[in-house]
Amino acid sequence: MNKLTLRLLAAAALVSVPVGVSAHRLWLLPSGTIFSGTDSWVTVDMAASNDLFYADHQPGRLDGIKVWRPDGSDGRVQNGSTGRYRSVFDVQLDTPGTWKIGMAQTGLMGSFKVGGVEKRVGGRPQMGPDGKRLPPLTAADIPADATDVQLSEASTRNEIFVTAGEPTDTVLKPMGKGLEVEWRTHPDELVAGEPAQLRFLIDGKPAPNLKVTVVPGGKRYRDAEGARDLTTGGDGMLAVDWPNAGMYWLNAVAEDAAATTPRATKRRMSYTTTLEVMTP
């Protein structure tokens, strides 16, 4: 639980940022999303940065990455490497259909006080008196006399889709848990000028009035952020139009009181994907 929680909180801290604020976003960037035949490879960059898809802050962690083959079985990450600002890995697309690559993590975060001193659960470990990081705390470390206990479950999902040959939908099917997308328009069939239809779900049910942020890549080469905040309808549906071809970062964050972990009172969820939009 400790290692899982740490991985989650590192990711959650990066993706749960307000729109319009200069903050670091975690992203996965495939070299392409549409491939022909079954002898292709996709190379994926992973990093957190201020400007989308320009690695200038810190790399993503490869140990949480998973590959789903078109039939839903496990695929393989190959040639993984982590540098100063980004991680990179390959996936061999040796089976026709749509592949999913990404991570889905859950954990616990929050704080409590002992003797008036605040301590954090999960997240980046606090500094000890010797200047070294202390071991991360978990819910099991909260003493009986603790006060101001505030715990939240956190779940993050960050995924991309790539297709070899004809697109398929096995890996697109929602799992019915946490914040997800039901793709009414296939994510690898997006075209500039043609609105895509998505339905956001929480635990398999429509997520109404959910704010969804869409940001085009290439911010480094323009002044404006270019972010758009959209809102799902009462049925969780969202229509997204794409003014231009290119890569887009899409993110949604939700919070409710459906936590199941003992002593947790909230649940925070995040969904992130990178989408490639083609010219008509």
Accessible surface in RSA format (square Angstrom, percent):
REM  Atomic radii and reference values for relative SASA: ProtOr
REM  Chains: A
REM  Algorithm: Lee & Richards
REM  Probe-radius: 1.40
REM  Slices: 20
REM RES _ NUM      All-atoms   Total-Side   Main-Chain    Non-polar    All polar
REM                ABS   REL    ABS   REL    ABS   REL    ABS   REL    ABS   REL
RES MET A   1   131.45  68.1  84.29  55.8  47.16 112.3  69.67  59.2  61.79  81.9
RES ASN A   2    68.40  47.2  65.03  62.8   3.37   8.1  16.15  38.9  52.25  50.5
RES LYS A   3   161.03  78.6 158.53  97.3   2.51   6.0 103.25  92.9  57.78  61.6
RES LEU A   4    58.60  32.6  57.16  40.9   1.44   3.6  57.16  40.1   1.44   3.9
RES THR A   5     6.59   4.7   6.59   6.7   0.00   0.0   5.67   7.6   0.92   1.4
RES LEU A   6    49.02  27.3  45.64  32.6   3.38   8.5  45.64  32.1   3.38   9.1
RES ARG A   7    58.32  24.5  54.62  27.8   3.70   8.8   4.36   6.0  53.96  32.7
RES LEU A   8     0.00   0.0   0.00   0.0   0.00   0.0   0.00   0.0   0.00   0.0
RES LEU A   9     6.65   3.7   3.27   2.3   3.38   8.5   3.52   2.5   3.14   8.4
RES ALA A  10    44.29  40.7  31.29  48.3  13.00  29.6  42.35  59.6   1.94   5.1
RES ALA A  11     7.07   6.5   5.39   8.3   1.68   3.8   6.72   9.5   0.35   0.9
RES ALA A  12    10.77   9.9  10.22  15.8   0.55   1.3  10.47  14.7   0.30   0.8
RES ALA A  13    74.84  68.8  47.67  73.6  27.17  61.8  59.67  84.0  15.17  40.2
RES LEU A  14    24.32  13.5  24.08  17.2   0.23   0.6  24.32  17.1   0.00   0.0
RES VAL A  15     3.29   2.2   3.27   3.0   0.03   0.1   3.27   2.8   0.03   0.1
RES SER A  16    55.21  46.7  32.32  43.1  22.89  52.7  26.84  57.2  28.37  39.7
RES VAL A  17    25.82  17.0  11.74  10.6  14.08  33.9  13.19  11.5  12.63  34.3
RES PRO A  18    83.73  61.0  74.98  68.3   8.76  31.8  83.08  68.6   0.65   4.0
RES VAL A  19    38.83  25.6  19.45  17.6  19.37  46.7  19.74  17.2  19.08  51.8
RES GLY A  20    61.63  76.0   0.00   N/A  61.63  76.0  28.20  77.4  33.43  74.9
RES VAL A  21    77.63  51.1  69.53  62.9   8.09  19.5  73.22  63.6   4.41  12.0
RES SER A  22   103.31  87.3  65.62  87.6  37.68  86.8  54.26 115.5  49.05  68.7
RES ALA A  23    20.16  18.5  15.01  23.2   5.15  11.7  18.59  26.2   1.57   4.2
RES HIS A  24    52.35  28.6  49.54  34.4   2.80   7.2  28.71  29.6  23.64  27.5
RES ARG A  25     6.89   2.9   6.89   3.5   0.00   0.0   0.42   0.6   6.47   3.9
RES LEU A  26     4.58   2.6   4.58   3.3   0.00   0.0   4.58   3.2   0.00   0.0
RES TRP A  27     3.66   1.5   3.44   1.7   0.22   0.5   3.66   2.0   0.00   0.0
RES LEU A  28     0.14   0.1   0.03   0.0   0.11   0.3   0.03   0.0   0.11   0.3
RES LEU A  29    35.41  19.7  33.43  23.9   1.98   5.0  33.43  23.5   1.98   5.3
RES PRO A  30     2.71   2.0   0.08   0.1   2.62   9.5   0.14   0.1   2.56  15.9
RES SER A  31    79.53  67.2  35.40  47.2  44.13 101.7  43.88  93.4  35.66  50.0
RES GLY A  32    11.47  14.1   0.00   N/A  11.47  14.1  11.47  31.5   0.00   0.0
RES THR A  33     3.86   2.7   3.08   3.1   0.78   1.9   2.40   3.2   1.46   2.2
RES ILE A  34    86.42  49.2  64.20  47.8  22.21  53.5  64.20  46.2  22.21  60.3
RES PHE A  35    38.69  19.4  30.49  18.9   8.20  21.3  36.85  22.3   1.84   5.3
RES SER A  36    93.02  78.6  82.90 110.6  10.13  23.3  49.50 105.4  43.53  61.0
RES GLY A  37    43.10  53.2   0.00   N/A  43.10  53.2  35.64  97.8   7.47  16.7
RES THR A  38    62.39  44.4  50.07  50.8  12.32  29.4  16.49  22.2  45.89  69.4
RES ASP A  39   119.64  83.8  99.88  99.4  19.76  46.7  41.53  97.8  78.10  77.9
RES SER A  40    22.10  18.7  16.01  21.4   6.08  14.0   9.42  20.1  12.68  17.8
RES TRP A  41   107.09  43.0  90.39  43.7  16.71  39.2  72.55  38.7  34.54  56.0
RES VAL A  42     0.00   0.0   0.00   0.0   0.00   0.0   0.00   0.0   0.00   0.0
RES THR A  43    52.17  37.1  50.44  51.1   1.74   4.1  28.34  38.1  23.83  36.0
RES VAL A  44     0.00   0.0   0.00   0.0   0.00   0.0   0.00   0.0   0.00   0.0
RES ASP A  45    24.97  17.5  24.68  24.6   0.30   0.7   1.36   3.2  23.61  23.5
RES MET A  46     1.46   0.8   1.46   1.0   0.00   0.0   1.46   1.2   0.00   0.0
RES ALA A  47     0.00   0.0   0.00   0.0   0.00   0.0   0.00   0.0   0.00   0.0
RES ALA A  48     0.12   0.1   0.12   0.2   0.00   0.0   0.12   0.2   0.00   0.0
RES SER A  49     0.00   0.0   0.00   0.0   0.00   0.0   0.00   0.0   0.00   0.0
RES ASN A  50    58.43  40.3  50.04  48.4   8.38  20.2  11.71  28.2  46.72  45.2
RES ASP A  51    30.46  21.3  30.25  30.1   0.21   0.5   0.29   0.7  30.17  30.1
RES LEU A  52     4.26   2.4   0.85   0.6   3.40   8.6   0.85   0.6   3.40   9.2
RES PHE A  53    34.98  17.5  12.62   7.8  22.35  58.2  12.94   7.8  22.03  63.1
RES TYR A  54    84.93  39.7  83.43  47.5   1.50   3.9  50.72  38.1  34.21  42.2
RES ALA A  55    26.41  24.3   9.46  14.6  16.95  38.6   9.46  13.3  16.95  44.9
RES ASP A  56    54.49  38.2  34.06  33.9  20.42  48.3  18.53  43.6  35.96  35.9
RES HIS A  57    58.92  32.2  53.71  37.3   5.22  13.3  33.29  34.3  25.64  29.8
RES GLN A  58    68.81  38.5  68.81  50.3   0.00   0.0  11.84  25.2  56.98  43.2
RES PRO A  59    31.58  23.0  24.21  22.1   7.37  26.8  24.21  20.0   7.37  45.8
RES GLY A  60     5.30   6.5   0.00   N/A   5.30   6.5   3.93  10.8   1.38   3.1
RES ARG A  61   126.37  53.1 118.72  60.5   7.65  18.2  53.91  73.7  72.46  43.9
RES LEU A  62    42.87  23.9  30.13  21.6  12.74  32.0  30.19  21.2  12.68  34.1
RES ASP A  63    89.11  62.4  48.82  48.6  40.30  95.3  48.27 113.6  40.85  40.7
RES GLY A  64    17.82  22.0   0.00   N/A  17.82  22.0   8.72  23.9   9.10  20.4
RES ILE A  65    19.40  11.0   0.00   0.0  19.40  46.8   0.00   0.0  19.40  52.6
RES LYS A  66    87.32  42.6  83.76  51.4   3.56   8.5  46.04  41.4  41.28  44.0
RES VAL A  67     2.21   1.5   0.22   0.2   1.99   4.8   0.22   0.2   1.99   5.4
RES TRP A  68    43.66  17.5  43.66  21.1   0.00   0.0  29.21  15.6  14.46  23.5
RES ARG A  69    60.18  25.3  60.18  30.7   0.00   0.0   9.06  12.4  51.12  31.0
RES PRO A  70    10.38   7.6   7.22   6.6   3.16  11.5   7.65   6.3   2.73  17.0
RES ASP A  71   105.09  73.6  76.74  76.4  28.36  67.1  44.71 105.2  60.38  60.2
RES GLY A  72    34.26  42.2   0.00   N/A  34.26  42.2  16.27  44.7  17.98  40.3
RES SER A  73    51.53  43.5  40.56  54.1  10.97  25.3  46.80  99.7   4.73   6.6
RES ASP A  74   100.31  70.3  80.17  79.8  20.14  47.6  27.61  65.0  72.71  72.5
RES GLY A  75    21.76  26.8   0.00   N/A  21.76  26.8   3.31   9.1  18.45  41.3
RES ARG A  76   158.54  66.6 151.42  77.2   7.12  17.0  64.75  88.5  93.79  56.8
RES VAL A  77    48.63  32.0  26.79  24.3  21.84  52.6  26.79  23.3  21.84  59.2
RES GLN A  78    32.60  18.2  27.04  19.8   5.56  13.2   8.91  19.0  23.69  18.0
RES ASN A  79   102.54  70.7  69.75  67.4  32.79  79.0  31.73  76.4  70.81  68.4
RES GLY A  80    43.17  53.2   0.00   N/A  43.17  53.2   7.46  20.5  35.71  80.0
RES SER A  81    61.71  52.1  53.76  71.7   7.96  18.3  28.92  61.6  32.80  45.9
RES THR A  82    79.14  56.3  46.16  46.8  32.98  78.6  37.80  50.8  41.34  62.5
RES GLY A  83    42.73  52.7   0.00   N/A  42.73  52.7  35.00  96.1   7.73  17.3
RES ARG A  84   162.58  68.3 143.06  72.9  19.52  46.5  75.97 103.8  86.61  52.5
RES TYR A  85    98.50  46.0  95.31  54.2   3.19   8.3  54.07  40.6  44.43  54.8
RES ARG A  86   113.50  47.7 111.52  56.8   1.98   4.7  16.40  22.4  97.10  58.8
RES SER A  87     0.00   0.0   0.00   0.0   0.00   0.0   0.00   0.0   0.00   0.0
RES VAL A  88    43.08  28.3  43.08  39.0   0.00   0.0  43.08  37.4   0.00   0.0
RES PHE A  89     0.63   0.3   0.00   0.0   0.63   1.6   0.63   0.4   0.00   0.0
RES ASP A  90    25.16  17.6  25.16  25.0   0.00   0.0   1.08   2.5  24.09  24.0
RES VAL A  91     0.74   0.5   0.74   0.7   0.00   0.0   0.74   0.6   0.00   0.0
RES GLN A  92    61.83  34.6  56.96  41.6   4.87  11.6   2.39   5.1  59.44  45.1
RES LEU A  93     0.00   0.0   0.00   0.0   0.00   0.0   0.00   0.0   0.00   0.0
RES ASP A  94    66.50  46.6  47.90  47.7  18.60  44.0  16.30  38.4  50.21  50.1
RES THR A  95    41.95  29.8  41.31  41.9   0.63   1.5  34.48  46.3   7.46  11.3
RES PRO A  96    81.72  59.6  73.80  67.3   7.92  28.8  74.04  61.1   7.68  47.7
RES GLY A  97     0.86   1.1   0.00   N/A   0.86   1.1   0.75   2.1   0.11   0.2
RES THR A  98     0.05   0.0   0.00   0.0   0.05   0.1   0.00   0.0   0.05   0.1
RES TRP A  99     1.47   0.6   1.47   0.7   0.00   0.0   1.47   0.8   0.00   0.0
RES LYS A 100    17.47   8.5  17.47  10.7   0.00   0.0   0.94   0.8  16.53  17.6
RES ILE A 101     0.00   0.0   0.00   0.0   0.00   0.0   0.00   0.0   0.00   0.0
RES GLY A 102     0.00   0.0   0.00   N/A   0.00   0.0   0.00   0.0   0.00   0.0
RES MET A 103     9.84   5.1   7.49   5.0   2.36   5.6   4.19   3.6   5.65   7.5
RES ALA A 104    55.84  51.3  25.36  39.1  30.48  69.3  26.01  36.6  29.84  79.0
RES GLN A 105    13.67   7.6   9.85   7.2   3.82   9.1   7.64  16.3   6.03   4.6
RES THR A 106    69.80  49.6  68.70  69.6   1.11   2.6  45.27  60.8  24.54  37.1
RES GLY A 107     6.67   8.2   0.00   N/A   6.67   8.2   2.06   5.7   4.61  10.3
RES LEU A 108     6.41   3.6   6.41   4.6   0.00   0.0   6.41   4.5   0.00   0.0
RES MET A 109    55.82  28.9  55.71  36.9   0.11   0.3  53.06  45.1   2.75   3.6
RES GLY A 110    24.71  30.5   0.00   N/A  24.71  30.5  18.79  51.6   5.92  13.3
RES SER A 111    23.24  19.6  23.20  31.0   0.03   0.1   8.22  17.5  15.02  21.0
RES PHE A 112     2.08   1.0   1.74   1.1   0.34   0.9   2.08   1.3   0.00   0.0
RES LYS A 113    71.96  35.1  71.71  44.0   0.25   0.6  18.59  16.7  53.37  56.9
RES VAL A 114    44.67  29.4  39.72  36.0   4.95  11.9  40.26  35.0   4.41  12.0
RES GLY A 115    82.83 102.2   0.00   N/A  82.83 102.2  45.68 125.4  37.15  83.2
RES GLY A 116    63.28  78.0   0.00   N/A  63.28  78.0  32.56  89.4  30.72  68.8
RES VAL A 117    88.82  58.4  85.58  77.5   3.24   7.8  88.82  77.2   0.00   0.0
RES GLU A 118    93.88  53.9  81.71  61.8  12.16  29.0  18.59  36.0  75.29  61.5
RES LYS A 119    74.33  36.3  74.33  45.6   0.00   0.0  29.83  26.8  44.50  47.4
RES ARG A 120   101.20  42.5  97.30  49.6   3.90   9.3  38.76  53.0  62.44  37.8
RES VAL A 121     3.24   2.1   0.91   0.8   2.33   5.6   0.91   0.8   2.33   6.3
RES GLY A 122     4.14   5.1   0.00   N/A   4.14   5.1   0.81   2.2   3.33   7.5
RES GLY A 123    19.53  24.1   0.00   N/A  19.53  24.1  19.53  53.6   0.00   0.0
RES ARG A 124   169.67  71.2 155.92  79.5  13.75  32.7  59.23  80.9 110.44  66.9
RES PRO A 125    28.67  20.9  23.70  21.6   4.97  18.1  28.67  23.7   0.00   0.0
RES GLN A 126    50.44  28.2  45.67  33.4   4.77  11.4  15.18  32.3  35.26  26.7
RES MET A 127   101.77  52.7  77.85  51.5  23.91  56.9  76.52  65.1  25.24  33.4
RES GLY A 128     8.58  10.6   0.00   N/A   8.58  10.6   1.04   2.9   7.54  16.9
RES PRO A 129   148.27 108.1 101.17  92.2  47.10 171.2 115.63  95.5  32.64 202.9
RES ASP A 130   100.79  70.6  66.28  66.0  34.51  81.6  47.06 110.8  53.72  53.6
RES GLY A 131    45.90  56.6   0.00   N/A  45.90  56.6  28.72  78.8  17.18  38.5
RES LYS A 132   145.78  71.1 141.00  86.5   4.77  11.4  87.43  78.7  58.34  62.1
RES ARG A 133   104.98  44.1  80.17  40.9  24.82  59.1  44.36  60.6  60.63  36.7
RES LEU A 134    77.88  43.4  75.70  54.2   2.18   5.5  76.05  53.4   1.83   4.9
RES PRO A 135   103.99  75.8  93.99  85.7  10.01  36.4 100.33  82.8   3.67  22.8
RES PRO A 136    34.08  24.8  25.48  23.2   8.61  31.3  28.02  23.1   6.06  37.7
RES LEU A 137    48.43  27.0  46.04  32.9   2.38   6.0  46.04  32.3   2.38   6.4
RES THR A 138    25.29  18.0  22.89  23.2   2.40   5.7  18.34  24.6   6.95  10.5
RES ALA A 139    34.02  31.3  25.16  38.8   8.86  20.2  25.39  35.8   8.64  22.9
RES ALA A 140    99.10  91.1  56.59  87.3  42.51  96.7  69.41  97.8  29.68  78.6
RES ASP A 141    69.19  48.5  48.28  48.1  20.91  49.4  12.62  29.7  56.57  56.4
RES ILE A 142    14.91   8.5   0.00   0.0  14.91  35.9   0.23   0.2  14.68  39.8
RES PRO A 143    49.25  35.9  37.77  34.4  11.49  41.8  49.25  40.7   0.00   0.0
RES ALA A 144   111.94 102.9  69.14 106.7  42.81  97.4  78.15 110.1  33.79  89.5
RES ASP A 145   106.44  74.6  84.02  83.6  22.42  53.0  50.44 118.7  56.00  55.8
RES ALA A 146    15.40  14.2   0.00   0.0  15.40  35.0   0.00   0.0  15.40  40.8
RES THR A 147    76.50  54.4  71.16  72.1   5.34  12.7  67.76  91.0   8.74  13.2
RES ASP A 148    83.85  58.7  61.95  61.7  21.90  51.8  17.81  41.9  66.04  65.9
RES VAL A 149    42.02  27.6  15.57  14.1  26.45  63.7  15.57  13.5  26.45  71.7
RES GLN A 150   119.72  66.9 116.21  84.9   3.51   8.4  33.81  72.0  85.91  65.2
RES LEU A 151     1.90   1.1   0.00   0.0   1.90   4.8   0.19   0.1   1.71   4.6
RES SER A 152    10.24   8.7  10.21  13.6   0.03   0.1   1.06   2.3   9.18  12.9
RES GLU A 153    24.14  13.9  24.14  18.3   0.00   0.0  11.06  21.4  13.08  10.7
RES ALA A 154     3.69   3.4   2.41   3.7   1.28   2.9   2.90   4.1   0.78   2.1
RES SER A 155    22.90  19.4  21.41  28.6   1.50   3.5  19.53  41.6   3.37   4.7
RES THR A 156    10.06   7.2   6.71   6.8   3.35   8.0   6.95   9.3   3.11   4.7
RES ARG A 157    37.08  15.6  35.70  18.2   1.37   3.3   6.46   8.8  30.61  18.6
RES ASN A 158     4.18   2.9   3.90   3.8   0.29   0.7   3.23   7.8   0.96   0.9
RES GLU A 159    12.97   7.4  12.97   9.8   0.00   0.0   0.80   1.5  12.17   9.9
RES ILE A 160     0.14   0.1   0.14   0.1   0.00   0.0   0.14   0.1   0.00   0.0
RES PHE A 161     5.04   2.5   2.35   1.5   2.69   7.0   2.35   1.4   2.69   7.7
RES VAL A 162     0.00   0.0   0.00   0.0   0.00   0.0   0.00   0.0   0.00   0.0
RES THR A 163     2.57   1.8   2.57   2.6   0.00   0.0   2.57   3.5   0.00   0.0
RES ALA A 164     0.01   0.0   0.00   0.0   0.01   0.0   0.01   0.0   0.00   0.0
RES GLY A 165    35.54  43.8   0.00   N/A  35.54  43.8  25.55  70.1   9.99  22.4
RES GLU A 166   141.95  81.5 137.94 104.4   4.02   9.6  63.74 123.3  78.21  63.9
RES PRO A 167    45.60  33.2  26.87  24.5  18.74  68.1  26.92  22.2  18.69 116.1
RES THR A 168    55.50  39.5  47.72  48.4   7.78  18.5  55.50  74.5   0.00   0.0
RES ASP A 169    84.16  59.0  83.00  82.6   1.16   2.7  19.38  45.6  64.78  64.6
RES THR A 170    57.18  40.7  50.10  50.8   7.08  16.9  24.11  32.4  33.08  50.0
RES VAL A 171     9.75   6.4   0.85   0.8   8.90  21.4   7.42   6.5   2.32   6.3
RES LEU A 172    17.66   9.8  10.08   7.2   7.59  19.1  11.50   8.1   6.16  16.6
RES LYS A 173   131.21  64.0 122.42  75.1   8.79  20.9  73.95  66.6  57.27  61.0
RES PRO A 174    51.96  37.9  27.45  25.0  24.51  89.1  30.99  25.6  20.97 130.3
RES MET A 175   142.09  73.6 109.20  72.3  32.88  78.3  91.67  77.9  50.41  66.8
RES GLY A 176    35.97  44.4   0.00   N/A  35.97  44.4  18.32  50.3  17.65  39.5
RES LYS A 177   146.04  71.2 145.57  89.3   0.47   1.1  90.54  81.5  55.50  59.1
RES GLY A 178     6.68   8.2   0.00   N/A   6.68   8.2   6.67  18.3   0.01   0.0
RES LEU A 179     3.82   2.1   0.58   0.4   3.24   8.1   0.58   0.4   3.24   8.7
RES GLU A 180     6.49   3.7   6.49   4.9   0.00   0.0   2.80   5.4   3.69   3.0
RES VAL A 181     6.21   4.1   0.21   0.2   6.00  14.5   0.21   0.2   6.00  16.3
RES GLU A 182    52.57  30.2  52.45  39.7   0.12   0.3  10.81  20.9  41.77  34.1
RES TRP A 183    25.51  10.2   2.31   1.1  23.19  54.5   1.00   0.5  24.51  39.8
RES ARG A 184   126.16  53.0  91.03  46.4  35.13  83.7  33.05  45.2  93.11  56.4
RES THR A 185    34.36  24.4  30.29  30.7   4.06   9.7  24.62  33.1   9.74  14.7
RES HIS A 186    24.72  13.5  16.95  11.8   7.77  19.9  18.40  19.0   6.32   7.4
RES PRO A 187     1.54   1.1   0.20   0.2   1.34   4.9   0.20   0.2   1.34   8.3
RES ASP A 188     6.88   4.8   2.41   2.4   4.47  10.6   1.86   4.4   5.01   5.0
RES GLU A 189    96.34  55.3  78.94  59.7  17.40  41.4  31.17  60.3  65.17  53.2
RES LEU A 190     2.49   1.4   0.43   0.3   2.06   5.2   1.75   1.2   0.75   2.0
RES VAL A 191    32.59  21.4  31.38  28.4   1.21   2.9  31.38  27.3   1.21   3.3
RES ALA A 192    11.43  10.5   8.62  13.3   2.81   6.4   8.94  12.6   2.49   6.6
RES GLY A 193    61.94  76.4   0.00   N/A  61.94  76.4  35.34  97.0  26.60  59.6
RES GLU A 194    99.10  56.9  95.81  72.5   3.29   7.8  35.44  68.5  63.66  52.0
RES PRO A 195    80.04  58.3  63.41  57.8  16.63  60.4  63.41  52.4  16.63 103.3
RES ALA A 196     0.74   0.7   0.48   0.7   0.26   0.6   0.74   1.0   0.00   0.0
RES GLN A 197    71.73  40.1  71.73  52.4   0.00   0.0  31.68  67.4  40.05  30.4
RES LEU A 198     0.10   0.1   0.10   0.1   0.00   0.0   0.10   0.1   0.00   0.0
RES ARG A 199    40.38  17.0  40.38  20.6   0.00   0.0   4.90   6.7  35.49  21.5
RES PHE A 200     0.00   0.0   0.00   0.0   0.00   0.0   0.00   0.0   0.00   0.0
RES LEU A 201    12.41   6.9  12.41   8.9   0.00   0.0  12.41   8.7   0.00   0.0
RES ILE A 202    37.47  21.3  34.28  25.5   3.20   7.7  34.28  24.7   3.20   8.7
RES ASP A 203    57.26  40.1  43.47  43.3  13.78  32.6  21.91  51.6  35.34  35.2
RES GLY A 204    36.87  45.5   0.00   N/A  36.87  45.5  12.62  34.6  24.25  54.3
RES LYS A 205   148.57  72.5 148.19  90.9   0.38   0.9  90.87  81.8  57.70  61.5
RES PRO A 206    64.85  47.3  52.51  47.9  12.34  44.9  52.51  43.4  12.34  76.7
RES ALA A 207     3.31   3.0   1.35   2.1   1.97   4.5   3.31   4.7   0.00   0.0
RES PRO A 208    67.11  48.9  53.89  49.1  13.23  48.1  53.89  44.5  13.23  82.2
RES ASN A 209   116.95  80.7  94.05  90.9  22.90  55.1  24.69  59.4  92.26  89.2
RES LEU A 210    13.41   7.5  11.44   8.2   1.98   5.0  13.41   9.4   0.00   0.0
RES LYS A 211   105.65  51.5  99.97  61.3   5.68  13.5  64.83  58.4  40.82  43.5
RES VAL A 212     0.00   0.0   0.00   0.0   0.00   0.0   0.00   0.0   0.00   0.0
RES THR A 213     6.44   4.6   6.44   6.5   0.00   0.0   1.63   2.2   4.82   7.3
RES VAL A 214     0.09   0.1   0.09   0.1   0.00   0.0   0.09   0.1   0.00   0.0
RES VAL A 215     0.80   0.5   0.80   0.7   0.00   0.0   0.80   0.7   0.00   0.0
RES PRO A 216    32.25  23.5  32.25  29.4   0.00   0.0  32.25  26.6   0.00   0.0
RES GLY A 217    15.65  19.3   0.00   N/A  15.65  19.3   6.17  16.9   9.48  21.2
RES GLY A 218    32.74  40.4   0.00   N/A  32.74  40.4  25.63  70.3   7.11  15.9
RES LYS A 219    43.83  21.4  43.36  26.6   0.48   1.1  13.08  11.8  30.75  32.8
RES ARG A 220   118.41  49.7  91.81  46.8  26.60  63.3  12.92  17.7 105.49  63.9
RES TYR A 221   177.62  82.9 141.22  80.3  36.40  94.7 116.80  87.8  60.82  75.0
RES ARG A 222    75.99  31.9  58.53  29.8  17.46  41.6  57.18  78.1  18.81  11.4
RES ASP A 223   146.42 102.6 120.45 119.9  25.98  61.4  40.81  96.0 105.61 105.3
RES ALA A 224    66.56  61.2  55.89  86.2  10.68  24.3  65.27  91.9   1.29   3.4
RES GLU A 225    49.28  28.3  42.71  32.3   6.58  15.7  26.51  51.3  22.77  18.6
RES GLY A 226    35.29  43.5   0.00   N/A  35.29  43.5  25.42  69.7   9.87  22.1
RES ALA A 227    30.12  27.7   2.71   4.2  27.41  62.3   2.71   3.8  27.41  72.6
RES ARG A 228    64.64  27.1  60.45  30.8   4.19  10.0  54.18  74.1  10.45   6.3
RES ASP A 229    73.46  51.5  42.24  42.0  31.21  73.8  18.85  44.4  54.60  54.5
RES LEU A 230    40.41  22.5  36.83  26.3   3.58   9.0  40.41  28.4   0.00   0.0
RES THR A 231    84.37  60.0  62.12  63.0  22.25  53.0  36.64  49.2  47.73  72.2
RES THR A 232     2.82   2.0   0.00   0.0   2.82   6.7   0.00   0.0   2.82   4.3
RES GLY A 233    32.03  39.5   0.00   N/A  32.03  39.5  30.42  83.5   1.61   3.6
RES GLY A 234    66.29  81.8   0.00   N/A  66.29  81.8  34.06  93.5  32.24  72.2
RES ASP A 235    72.20  50.6  65.94  65.6   6.26  14.8  33.43  78.7  38.77  38.7
RES GLY A 236     0.00   0.0   0.00   N/A   0.00   0.0   0.00   0.0   0.00   0.0
RES MET A 237    37.61  19.5  32.60  21.6   5.01  11.9  32.70  27.8   4.91   6.5
RES LEU A 238     9.60   5.3   6.08   4.3   3.52   8.8   9.53   6.7   0.07   0.2
RES ALA A 239    58.85  54.1  37.40  57.7  21.44  48.8  37.49  52.8  21.36  56.6
RES VAL A 240     0.00   0.0   0.00   0.0   0.00   0.0   0.00   0.0   0.00   0.0
RES ASP A 241    71.16  49.8  70.21  69.9   0.95   2.2  21.21  49.9  49.95  49.8
RES TRP A 242     0.96   0.4   0.38   0.2   0.58   1.4   0.55   0.3   0.41   0.7
RES PRO A 243    86.85  63.3  54.51  49.7  32.34 117.6  65.75  54.3  21.10 131.1
RES ASN A 244    97.58  67.3  94.68  91.5   2.89   7.0  24.44  58.8  73.14  70.7
RES ALA A 245    43.37  39.9  17.45  26.9  25.92  59.0  17.73  25.0  25.65  67.9
RES GLY A 246    30.61  37.8   0.00   N/A  30.61  37.8  30.13  82.7   0.49   1.1
RES MET A 247    36.60  19.0  29.09  19.3   7.51  17.9  28.93  24.6   7.67  10.2
RES TYR A 248     6.22   2.9   6.22   3.5   0.00   0.0   3.18   2.4   3.05   3.8
RES TRP A 249     3.24   1.3   3.24   1.6   0.00   0.0   3.24   1.7   0.00   0.0
RES LEU A 250     0.04   0.0   0.04   0.0   0.00   0.0   0.04   0.0   0.00   0.0
RES ASN A 251     8.16   5.6   7.44   7.2   0.73   1.8   0.00   0.0   8.16   7.9
RES ALA A 252     1.18   1.1   0.00   0.0   1.18   2.7   1.18   1.7   0.00   0.0
RES VAL A 253    64.54  42.5  48.11  43.6  16.43  39.6  48.11  41.8  16.43  44.6
RES ALA A 254    11.00  10.1   4.75   7.3   6.26  14.2  10.97  15.4   0.03   0.1
RES GLU A 255    96.59  55.5  64.50  48.8  32.09  76.4  23.47  45.4  73.12  59.7
RES ASP A 256    45.50  31.9  33.65  33.5  11.85  28.0  38.36  90.3   7.14   7.1
RES ALA A 257    88.12  81.0  59.60  92.0  28.53  64.9  60.93  85.8  27.19  72.0
RES ALA A 258    49.73  45.7  33.26  51.3  16.47  37.5  44.69  62.9   5.04  13.4
RES ALA A 259    24.13  22.2   0.79   1.2  23.34  53.1   0.79   1.1  23.34  61.8
RES THR A 260   122.47  87.1  91.88  93.1  30.59  72.9  75.35 101.2  47.11  71.2
RES THR A 261    42.00  29.9  34.54  35.0   7.46  17.8  19.82  26.6  22.19  33.5
RES PRO A 262   106.85  77.9  93.44  85.2  13.41  48.8 105.20  86.9   1.65  10.3
RES ARG A 263   123.24  51.7  93.04  47.4  30.20  71.9  57.76  78.9  65.48  39.7
RES ALA A 264    14.41  13.3   0.00   0.0  14.41  32.8   0.00   0.0  14.41  38.2
RES THR A 265    91.13  64.8  78.20  79.3  12.93  30.8  72.09  96.8  19.04  28.8
RES LYS A 266    88.46  43.2  88.46  54.3   0.00   0.0  45.19  40.7  43.26  46.1
RES ARG A 267    25.48  10.7  25.48  13.0   0.00   0.0   8.57  11.7  16.91  10.3
RES ARG A 268    96.78  40.6  95.42  48.6   1.36   3.2  26.99  36.9  69.80  42.3
RES MET A 269     2.31   1.2   0.63   0.4   1.68   4.0   1.88   1.6   0.43   0.6
RES SER A 270     3.81   3.2   2.00   2.7   1.82   4.2   1.43   3.1   2.38   3.3
RES TYR A 271     0.17   0.1   0.17   0.1   0.00   0.0   0.17   0.1   0.00   0.0
RES THR A 272     1.06   0.8   1.06   1.1   0.00   0.0   0.43   0.6   0.63   1.0
RES THR A 273     0.02   0.0   0.00   0.0   0.02   0.1   0.02   0.0   0.00   0.0
RES THR A 274     2.95   2.1   0.67   0.7   2.28   5.4   0.00   0.0   2.95   4.5
RES LEU A 275     3.42   1.9   2.33   1.7   1.09   2.7   3.42   2.4   0.00   0.0
RES GLU A 276    33.78  19.4  31.47  23.8   2.31   5.5   2.09   4.0  31.69  25.9
RES VAL A 277     2.30   1.5   0.00   0.0   2.30   5.5   0.00   0.0   2.30   6.2
RES MET A 278    78.13  40.5  76.63  50.7   1.51   3.6  76.60  65.1   1.54   2.0
RES THR A 279    98.12  69.8  86.02  87.2  12.11  28.8  56.64  76.1  41.49  62.7
RES PRO A 280   133.75  97.5  73.69  67.2  60.06 218.3 102.15  84.3  31.60 196.4
END  Absolute sums over single chains surface
CHAIN  1 A    13266.8      10087.0       3179.8       7231.2       6035.6
END  Absolute sums over all chains
TOTAL         13266.8      10087.0       3179.8       7231.2       6035.6
